[in-house]
Amino acid sequence: MVLAVEIVIVAAVVFAVAALAVGRFDRLAPAPPDSASVGLPADTVTAGDVTRLRFGMAPRGYRMAEVDAVLLRLAEELAWRDEELARRDDELVRLATFARIGPAASAQEHPAVPLEKSED
């Protein structure tokens, strides 16, 4: 009878150690953020918004260097996109103004000055 009790106790200890080793009893609570995060605005996102973006830190979070590299790349891409869109908008305004005025009116406003021939 004593042998059966000893076997049950040893089996329980072995089960408990094995369960802890595989993580059955190792249930971690979600890690609370230790700082206030700065998110993206609800409206249009700009390069500056991505640059100012900060994630909350947690023990089981992402690698900060990788996140920073991705955010830097996104900020550069957004800045390029914003500059390209502004350049295209300016070009559209210039073309619309040119179409409204017309090439003939433009030539009248800025008539070509004939070159004078020099007498040799």
Residue, then its C-alpha position, 0 to 999 in steps of 0.5 A: m500500500v505504501l508503494a502505491v502511494e509513493i508511485v502516485i506521488v512520484a507520478a504527480v511530481v513528474f506530471a507537474v514538472a513536465a506540465l511546467a516544462v511544456g508551458r501548460f501552467d505558464r500562462l502569462a497575462p497580456a503585457p501592459p504597455d509601459s508608455a503611451s503610444v502615439g498613433l496615426p491621425a484619423d484623416t490623411v496620413t503624412a510623412g511627419d505622422v509616420t515619423r512621430l508614430r510610436f508604439g507602446m513597449a512591451p516585453r514580448g514586442y517587436r524588435m525596435a530597430e526593425v520597426d524604426a527602419v520600416l517607419l523610416r522607409l514609410a516616412e520617406e515613401l510618403a514624403w516622395r509621394d506628397e512631393e510628386l503629387a504636389r509637382r503634378d498638381d502644379e503641372l495640371v494648374r499650369l496646363a489648365t492655365f495654358a489651355r484657358i489662355g491658349p497659345a495665341a494669347s500667350a504669344q500676344e502677351h509675349p511677342a517674339v522679338p525679331l533678331e536684328k541682322s548685323e551689317d558686316 
